Amino acid sequence: METTTLITALELSAALAGARPPAVLDIRWQLGGPPGAQEYAAGHIPGAHYLDLDHDLAAAPGAAGRHPLPDPEVLGAALRRAGVTADREVVVYDAATSASAARAWWLLRWAGHRRVRVLDGGLAAWSAAGLPVDQAVPQDGRGDFAPAPGALPTLDADAAAALAGSGLLLDARAGERYRGEVEPVDPRAGHIPGAVSAPTTDNLRADGRFLPVDALAERFAALGAKPDTQVGVYCGSGVTAAHELLALHLVGIDGALYPGSWSEWSGQPDRPAATGPERG
């Protein structure tokens, strides 16, 4: 079972002091929140490079959703500026919950990078450990990483619809959005028929760190996800779905991402939308 997907603040501090420190990427972003670049400028882990989720880790919004997968050339250029090389470990972090950092974790692995970890608890955990932050912006790195997309599975809308009937399709959004009670950003409320509600917030402790592996395994088993289950995940636009996939990966289950997610599905009038608390 994977034991190195997460890294603690103290482990990262020690790694940064070592002979071969990892490349550190700041992926702070939140839907409707302040720009991550402003938060980065106010203070970040020393040596960390900022990546903009909307521009570096996603293509322009459109028919394929609000955060389509990025052009590999755009992604590669951003990663190389941040000093990412094929043989150098990468650590990604956000403010606390890893909701946006997980997008970078998933993209790097999708692009073929084999050594990516997430700072468990994000910058909040780093600060809580008494570790310093910096306002200096590091010079562009000399990375050489060239993305080779396709190392992780993805679903399109038709495949997501089929999986909701034949396997397990998890909806990582908040329960009220799944039930169709509210829809703050996308064209229609509701969920993909047959999908199961699995809010990413239930993967976390109160401080933003992931639950212990045993607790995560129990959670996913109750939702129907087991090691031999074919699992897919979607959310609003393919960001927090990556967080769900990270949690699944921690318990030994590797699922597929539907990148277009509800933002793509709900924008297609011929796609049905289910509402209510039950799978349907």
Secondary structure, DSSP 8 states (H G I E B T S, - for coil): ----SEE-HHHHHHHHTSSS--EEEE----TTS--HHHHHHH-BSTT-EE--TTTTSS---BTTBSS----HHHHHHHHHHTT--TTS-EEEE-SSS-TTHHHHHHHHHHTT---EEEETTHHHHHHHTT---B----------------SS-B--HHHHHHHHHHSEEEE-S-HHHHTTS--SSSSS-SB-TT-EE--GGGGB-TTS-B--HHHHHHHHHHHT--TTS-EEEE-SSSSHHHHHHHHHHHTT---EE-SSHHHHHTTSTTS--B-SSS--
